[in-house]
């Protein structure tokens, strides 16, 4: 019938990749002769190139046909029983385990010319499944496309698994298959101290030059070096220049380039006690910190239009180092140098030094209103404040000025102490008394009063009044 014929056409055309195009009737060469007579052409044999025209291939005797499917269906014990149940009716329960796929679809099964159908799909017996799978996989489609094509024509139990196995076991399909999904990200451990692990990579050729990028994993500090050549010798020279400023790291992470895998470079690392970690071959994401630094460097250099290459590098590095990093939240300079680098942006803040000096001058002005400037020369006799038991003031003389307002004093017992000028006061000595040759006494000896001598232990009145002391109120309730 027509349905079977269409299915055979579909199976025949499934082996080809073709495109259907519309062609107007006047362009047809086989139109009726009364309205559209063909042009008179010479009877020449046209050469048909095999690579431009699609020819219908001849199917050999091994191709699966409806007659073969009918014969296999009648000979197969399981399929013959299913065919019998479809024609005469199904039992109430599933007769066997192998009959379960057909029993579950019993209401959708039919037969035509002793060939089982599930809907409009032909059920293929085991004898013809291998040929059908080979026909479906002729153009090496993927699993999804192969399943979609098969579901339009045929079916048998566990067909999807067999189609998947065919694709997975095909060497040609596996050799050109896309890469698998990316593995979960495994971030590098953050070093506990700066300049412990460095990530190194080359950038270029870029702007007709090669650059070496070095990034500190802790602080994200970046170094950029212009390279004449990326040989191991030049690479070692640039690293030594960087190490002379920041010190030798513990670990260096690099790719598998010849500059980092040479014997000369390995000997350089061994001499300095540096451990090398190389990323996986052809997987730059393993050294992602350096790769991201290269990308950041290139984008910044492209945006700057004026200046030489070295001026652009200096400008980029300075801005990069003072900018807080998105990962650490602090600038690379703060984490590496423990301080902020001064930039032009700092000029917007008020001058703290000038502000502090003004405040100090104001404090000094009010303090000096009640202060008295005192200065002592060397060998000056003074009284020094005694903060221990005994006399309140100790006599001595100045031996050294130890500070702007402090002195060293040698006491009478030869001990040397250091006192602030506020704890010193000058020590006056008695002036010599000059008596004349003849003295007229005007009073009796008993009326003479001794002159009040100025002693060295004389104390001056305190500058500030003493604090008044009184008993607490709660002590009034006690009898003494």
C-alpha positions as CSV (number, residue, x, y, z in Angstrom):
1,X,0.0,0.0,0.0
2,X,1.0,3.7,-0.1
3,X,2.2,3.7,3.6
4,X,4.6,0.9,3.0
5,X,5.8,2.4,-0.2
6,X,6.5,5.8,1.5
7,X,8.4,4.0,4.3
8,X,10.6,2.2,1.7
9,X,11.3,5.5,0.0
10,X,12.2,7.0,3.4
11,X,14.6,4.1,4.1
12,X,16.1,4.5,0.7
13,X,16.6,8.3,1.0
14,X,17.9,8.1,4.6
15,X,21.3,7.1,3.3
16,X,21.7,10.5,1.6
17,X,22.1,14.1,2.6
18,X,20.1,16.2,0.2
19,X,18.4,19.6,-0.1
20,X,15.0,20.2,-1.7
21,X,14.7,23.3,-3.9
22,X,11.8,24.8,-5.7
23,X,12.0,25.0,-9.5
24,X,9.5,27.0,-11.6
25,X,7.6,25.1,-14.2
26,X,9.0,27.0,-17.2
27,X,12.4,25.8,-16.2
28,X,11.4,22.2,-16.4
29,X,12.8,20.4,-19.5
30,X,10.1,17.7,-19.4
31,X,7.0,20.0,-19.7
32,X,4.3,19.3,-22.2
33,X,5.4,19.9,-25.8
34,X,2.4,22.1,-26.8
35,X,3.0,24.9,-24.3
36,X,6.7,24.6,-23.4
37,X,8.7,23.0,-26.1
38,X,12.2,22.2,-25.1
39,X,15.0,23.9,-26.9
40,X,16.8,22.1,-29.6
41,X,20.1,20.9,-28.3
42,X,22.8,18.8,-29.9
43,X,22.9,15.2,-29.0
44,X,26.0,15.3,-26.9
45,X,26.9,13.1,-24.1
46,X,27.4,15.3,-21.1
47,X,30.1,14.3,-18.6
48,X,28.6,14.0,-15.2
49,X,31.1,14.8,-12.4
50,X,30.7,12.4,-9.6
51,X,31.5,14.9,-6.9
52,X,28.7,17.3,-7.9
53,X,25.7,15.1,-8.7
54,X,24.0,12.8,-6.2
55,X,23.4,9.4,-7.7
56,X,21.1,6.8,-6.3
57,X,23.3,4.0,-5.0
58,X,22.5,0.4,-5.7
59,X,21.4,-1.5,-2.5
60,X,23.0,-4.9,-2.3
61,X,21.3,-8.0,-1.3
62,X,22.1,-7.5,2.4
63,X,19.8,-4.4,2.7
64,X,16.8,-4.8,5.0
65,X,13.6,-5.0,3.1
66,X,10.0,-5.7,4.1
67,X,10.1,-9.2,2.7
68,X,13.1,-10.0,5.0
69,X,11.4,-8.5,8.0
70,X,8.3,-10.6,7.3
71,X,10.3,-13.7,7.0
72,X,12.3,-13.0,10.2
73,X,9.0,-12.2,12.1
74,X,7.5,-15.5,11.2
75,X,10.6,-17.5,12.0
76,X,11.3,-15.8,15.4
77,X,9.4,-17.5,18.2
78,X,8.8,-14.3,20.3
79,X,7.7,-12.2,17.3
80,X,5.5,-15.0,16.0
81,X,3.7,-15.2,19.3
82,X,3.3,-11.4,19.4
83,X,1.9,-11.5,15.9
84,X,-0.6,-14.2,17.0
85,X,-1.7,-12.1,20.0
86,X,-2.1,-9.0,17.8
87,X,-4.4,-10.9,15.4
88,X,-6.3,-13.0,17.9
89,X,-6.2,-11.0,21.1
90,X,-3.9,-10.6,24.2
91,X,-4.2,-12.6,27.4
92,X,-5.1,-10.8,30.6
93,X,-1.6,-11.2,32.1
94,X,1.8,-10.9,30.5
95,X,2.8,-14.4,29.5
96,X,6.6,-13.9,30.1
97,X,9.3,-11.4,31.0
98,X,10.6,-11.0,27.4
99,X,7.0,-10.3,26.3
100,X,6.7,-7.3,28.7
101,X,7.7,-4.5,26.3
102,X,5.1,-5.7,23.8
103,X,2.5,-6.4,26.4
104,X,2.8,-2.8,27.7
105,X,2.2,-1.5,24.2
106,X,-0.5,-4.1,23.2
107,X,-3.1,-1.4,22.6
108,X,-0.8,0.4,20.1
109,X,0.5,-2.6,18.2
110,X,-0.8,-3.6,14.8
111,X,0.2,-5.8,11.9
112,X,0.3,-5.4,8.1
113,X,1.3,-8.2,5.8
114,X,2.6,-10.2,8.8
115,X,4.9,-7.3,9.8
116,X,4.5,-5.9,13.3
117,X,3.9,-2.1,13.7
118,X,4.0,0.2,16.7
119,X,2.0,3.1,15.5
120,X,3.7,3.8,12.1
121,X,7.0,2.4,13.2
122,X,8.2,-1.0,12.0
123,X,9.2,-3.4,14.7
124,X,12.5,-5.0,13.6
125,X,13.3,-8.6,14.6
126,X,16.8,-9.3,16.1
127,X,18.1,-10.7,12.8
128,X,17.8,-7.3,11.1
129,X,18.7,-4.9,13.9
130,X,22.5,-4.8,13.1
131,X,21.9,-3.8,9.5
132,X,19.4,-1.1,10.6
133,X,21.8,0.3,13.1
134,X,24.6,0.4,10.4
135,X,22.2,2.1,8.0
136,X,21.2,4.7,10.7
137,X,24.9,5.3,11.6
138,X,26.1,5.6,7.9
139,X,26.8,9.3,8.2
140,X,28.0,9.0,11.8
141,X,25.4,11.2,13.4
142,X,25.4,11.9,17.2
143,X,23.3,10.0,19.7
144,X,20.4,12.4,19.7
145,X,20.2,12.7,15.9
146,X,20.5,8.9,15.5
147,X,17.7,8.3,18.0
148,X,15.5,10.9,16.3
149,X,16.0,9.3,12.9
150,X,15.4,5.8,14.2
151,X,12.2,6.8,16.0
152,X,10.7,8.0,12.7
153,X,10.9,4.5,11.1
154,X,11.7,1.6,13.4
155,X,11.5,0.3,17.0
156,X,12.5,-2.7,19.1
157,X,13.0,-3.3,22.8
158,X,16.0,-1.4,24.3
159,X,16.6,0.3,20.9
160,X,17.9,3.5,22.5
161,X,20.5,1.7,24.6
162,X,21.8,-0.1,21.5
163,X,22.0,3.1,19.5
164,X,23.9,4.8,22.3
165,X,26.3,1.8,22.4
166,X,26.9,2.1,18.7
167,X,27.9,5.7,18.9
168,X,30.0,5.3,22.0
169,X,31.9,2.3,20.5
170,X,32.5,4.0,17.1
171,X,36.1,5.1,16.9
172,X,35.5,7.7,14.3
173,X,32.8,9.4,16.4
174,X,34.9,9.4,19.5
175,X,37.9,10.9,17.8
176,X,36.0,14.0,16.7
177,X,33.8,14.3,19.7
178,X,33.6,17.5,21.6
179,X,35.4,17.9,24.8
180,X,33.6,16.9,28.0
181,X,32.1,19.4,30.4
182,X,34.6,21.4,32.5
183,X,35.5,20.0,35.9
184,X,34.5,21.9,39.0
185,X,36.9,24.8,39.8
186,X,39.7,24.0,42.3
187,X,41.0,27.4,43.5
188,X,44.6,27.8,44.6
189,X,45.2,28.1,48.3
190,X,45.8,31.7,49.4
191,X,49.3,32.0,50.9
192,X,49.5,33.3,54.4
193,X,52.3,35.8,53.7
194,X,53.2,38.0,50.7
195,X,55.7,37.1,48.0
196,X,55.4,33.4,48.9
197,X,54.0,32.0,45.6
198,X,54.5,33.7,42.2
199,X,52.6,33.1,39.0
200,X,54.6,33.7,35.8
201,X,53.6,33.9,32.2
202,X,54.6,35.6,28.9
203,X,52.4,38.0,27.0
204,X,52.9,38.5,23.3
205,X,53.8,39.1,20.7
206,X,52.0,42.3,21.7
207,X,52.8,45.7,20.4
208,X,55.7,44.1,18.6
209,X,57.3,43.1,21.9
210,X,57.2,40.3,24.4
211,X,56.4,40.8,28.1
212,X,56.9,38.7,31.2
213,X,54.1,39.0,33.8
214,X,54.8,38.1,37.4
215,X,52.0,38.2,40.0
216,X,52.1,37.6,43.7
217,X,49.4,35.2,44.9
218,X,49.0,36.9,48.3
219,X,48.9,40.6,47.5
220,X,48.2,40.4,43.7
221,X,51.2,42.7,43.2
222,X,52.2,42.7,39.5
223,X,55.5,43.1,37.8
224,X,55.9,43.6,34.0
225,X,59.2,43.2,32.2
226,X,59.9,44.0,28.6
227,X,61.6,41.0,27.0
228,X,63.9,41.1,24.0
229,X,63.7,37.3,23.7
230,X,62.0,34.8,26.0
231,X,65.0,32.6,26.4
232,X,65.8,31.0,29.7
233,X,68.8,33.3,30.1
234,X,66.8,36.5,29.7
235,X,64.0,35.1,31.9
236,X,66.4,34.3,34.7
237,X,68.0,37.8,34.4
238,X,64.6,39.5,34.8
239,X,63.6,37.3,37.7
240,X,66.9,38.1,39.5
241,X,66.2,41.8,39.0
242,X,62.7,41.4,40.6
243,X,64.1,39.2,43.4
244,X,66.7,41.8,44.3
245,X,63.8,44.1,45.3
246,X,61.2,41.8,46.9
247,X,63.3,38.8,47.8
248,X,63.2,35.1,46.8
249,X,59.8,33.4,46.8
250,X,59.0,29.8,48.0
251,X,57.2,28.7,44.8
252,X,56.9,29.7,41.2
253,X,53.9,28.6,39.0
254,X,54.4,28.5,35.3
255,X,53.3,26.8,32.1
256,X,55.2,24.2,30.2
257,X,57.0,26.6,27.9
258,X,60.7,25.9,27.0
259,X,61.8,28.9,29.0
260,X,60.5,27.4,32.2
261,X,61.3,23.7,31.5
262,X,65.0,24.1,30.4
263,X,67.8,22.6,32.5
264,X,69.2,26.1,33.0
265,X,66.0,27.4,34.6
266,X,65.7,24.3,36.8
267,X,69.2,24.8,38.1
268,X,68.4,28.4,38.8
269,X,65.5,27.4,40.9
270,X,67.5,24.7,42.8
271,X,70.2,27.2,43.6
272,X,67.7,29.6,45.2
273,X,65.6,26.9,46.9
274,X,62.5,27.6,44.8
275,X,59.8,25.0,44.2
276,X,58.3,24.9,40.7
277,X,54.7,24.0,39.9
278,X,53.8,23.6,36.2
279,X,50.3,23.8,35.0
280,X,48.7,21.0,33.0
281,X,49.7,21.0,29.3
282,X,47.3,22.9,27.0
283,X,45.2,24.0,30.0
284,X,46.1,27.7,30.7
285,X,43.3,27.9,33.3
286,X,45.5,26.0,35.7
287,X,47.6,29.1,35.9
288,X,44.6,31.4,35.9
289,X,46.1,34.2,38.0
290,X,48.8,34.8,35.5
291,X,46.4,34.4,32.5
292,X,44.1,37.0,34.0
293,X,46.9,39.3,34.7
294,X,48.0,39.1,31.0
295,X,44.5,39.9,29.9
296,X,44.3,42.9,32.3
297,X,47.7,44.2,31.1
298,X,46.8,44.0,27.4
299,X,43.4,45.7,27.9
300,X,45.0,48.6,29.8
301,X,47.8,49.0,27.3
302,X,45.3,49.2,24.4
303,X,43.3,51.9,26.1
304,X,46.3,54.2,26.7
305,X,47.1,56.1,23.4
306,X,49.9,58.5,24.4
307,X,53.4,57.8,25.7
308,X,56.0,55.3,25.1
309,X,55.6,51.6,25.9
310,X,57.6,52.0,29.1
311,X,55.6,55.0,30.2
312,X,52.4,53.1,29.6
313,X,53.7,50.2,31.7
314,X,54.7,52.5,34.5
315,X,51.4,54.3,34.5
316,X,49.4,51.0,34.4
317,X,51.5,49.4,37.2
318,X,51.1,52.4,39.5
319,X,47.4,52.6,39.1
320,X,47.0,48.8,39.4
321,X,49.1,48.7,42.6
322,X,47.1,51.5,44.5
323,X,43.7,50.2,43.5
324,X,41.9,47.8,45.9
325,X,41.7,44.3,44.4
326,X,38.3,42.7,44.0
327,X,39.4,39.5,45.7
328,X,41.3,40.8,48.7
329,X,39.5,44.2,49.2
330,X,42.9,45.9,49.7
331,X,45.4,47.3,47.3
332,X,48.5,45.2,46.3
333,X,50.8,47.9,47.8
334,X,49.0,47.7,51.2
335,X,49.4,43.9,51.4
336,X,52.9,43.7,50.1
337,X,54.5,46.9,51.7
338,X,52.1,47.4,54.6
339,X,51.4,51.0,53.5
340,X,49.6,53.0,51.0
341,X,51.5,54.5,48.1
342,X,51.0,58.3,47.8
343,X,49.4,59.5,44.6
344,X,48.0,62.7,43.2
345,X,44.6,61.8,44.7
346,X,46.1,62.2,48.2
347,X,46.3,66.0,47.5
348,X,42.6,66.3,48.0
349,X,43.0,65.5,51.7
350,X,44.0,68.4,54.1
351,X,47.6,68.5,55.2
352,X,47.6,66.6,58.5
353,X,51.1,67.8,59.5
354,X,50.1,71.4,59.1
355,X,46.9,70.8,61.1
356,X,48.8,69.1,63.9
357,X,51.4,71.9,64.1
358,X,48.7,74.5,64.4
359,X,47.0,72.6,67.1
360,X,50.3,72.2,69.0
361,X,51.0,75.9,68.7
362,X,47.6,76.7,70.1
363,X,48.1,74.3,73.0
364,X,51.6,75.9,73.6
365,X,50.1,79.4,73.6
366,X,47.6,78.6,76.3
367,X,50.1,76.6,78.3
368,X,52.8,79.3,78.2
369,X,50.4,81.9,79.7
370,X,51.1,80.5,83.2
371,X,54.5,79.0,82.4
372,X,57.9,80.6,83.2
373,X,60.8,79.9,81.0
374,X,63.8,78.6,82.9
375,X,67.2,77.7,81.6
376,X,70.3,76.6,83.4
377,X,73.9,76.7,82.5
378,X,76.4,74.0,83.1
379,X,77.8,74.0,86.7
380,X,74.7,75.9,87.8
381,X,73.7,75.2,91.4
382,X,70.2,74.0,91.7
383,X,67.7,72.2,93.9
384,X,66.3,69.0,92.3
385,X,63.0,67.5,93.2
386,X,63.2,64.4,95.4
387,X,60.6,61.8,94.6
388,X,61.9,59.4,97.3
389,X,61.8,59.6,101.1
390,X,63.7,62.4,102.7
391,X,64.0,66.0,101.9
392,X,61.8,67.4,99.3
393,X,64.6,69.2,97.4
394,X,68.2,67.9,97.0
395,X,71.1,70.3,96.3
396,X,73.3,69.7,93.3
397,X,74.7,71.2,90.2
398,X,74.1,70.8,86.4
399,X,76.4,68.5,84.6
400,X,74.7,68.0,81.2
401,X,71.7,69.1,79.2
402,X,70.1,65.8,78.2
403,X,67.1,67.2,76.3
404,X,65.3,70.4,75.4
405,X,63.8,70.6,78.9
406,X,65.7,68.1,80.9
407,X,69.1,68.1,82.7
408,X,71.5,65.8,84.5
409,X,72.3,66.8,88.0
410,X,75.2,65.6,90.3
411,X,74.0,65.6,93.9
412,X,76.1,66.1,97.0
413,X,76.5,62.4,97.4
414,X,77.9,62.2,93.8
415,X,74.8,60.5,92.5
416,X,73.7,61.7,89.1
417,X,70.0,62.0,88.4
418,X,67.9,63.3,85.5
419,X,65.2,65.8,86.0
420,X,62.8,68.0,84.0
421,X,63.2,71.7,84.2
422,X,59.9,71.9,86.1
423,X,61.5,69.8,88.9
424,X,64.5,72.2,89.2
425,X,64.9,75.5,90.9
426,X,68.0,77.7,91.3
427,X,70.0,77.5,94.5
428,X,71.2,80.8,95.8
429,X,74.4,81.2,97.9
430,X,74.8,83.8,100.8
431,X,76.7,87.0,99.7
432,X,79.8,87.8,101.8
433,X,79.3,90.5,104.5
434,X,81.9,93.3,104.5
435,X,82.4,94.9,108.0
436,X,84.2,98.3,108.6
437,X,87.2,98.6,110.8
438,X,85.3,100.5,113.5
439,X,81.8,99.5,114.4
440,X,79.7,101.6,116.9
441,X,77.4,99.5,118.9
442,X,74.0,101.0,119.3
443,X,72.4,98.4,121.4
444,X,73.3,95.9,124.0
445,X,74.3,92.4,123.1
446,X,71.1,91.1,124.5
447,X,69.1,93.4,122.2
448,X,71.0,92.1,119.1
449,X,69.0,89.8,117.0
450,X,70.7,87.3,114.8
451,X,70.3,87.8,111.2
452,X,68.1,85.5,109.4
453,X,70.3,83.2,107.4
454,X,69.4,82.0,104.0
455,X,69.7,78.3,104.1
456,X,69.9,75.9,101.2
457,X,67.0,74.0,102.6
458,X,64.6,76.9,102.5
459,X,61.5,76.0,100.6
460,X,59.3,78.3,98.5
461,X,55.6,78.7,98.8
462,X,53.7,76.3,96.6
463,X,52.5,77.7,93.3
464,X,49.0,76.2,93.7
465,X,46.9,76.2,97.0
466,X,46.6,72.9,98.8
467,X,43.4,70.9,98.3
468,X,41.0,71.1,101.2
469,X,40.4,67.7,102.9
470,X,37.4,66.7,104.8
471,X,35.9,63.5,106.2
472,X,33.3,61.6,104.2
473,X,29.8,61.9,105.5
474,X,29.5,58.2,106.4
475,X,32.3,58.5,109.0
476,X,30.2,60.9,111.1
477,X,28.1,58.0,112.4
478,X,31.1,56.4,114.2
479,X,32.3,57.3,117.7
480,X,36.0,57.8,118.0
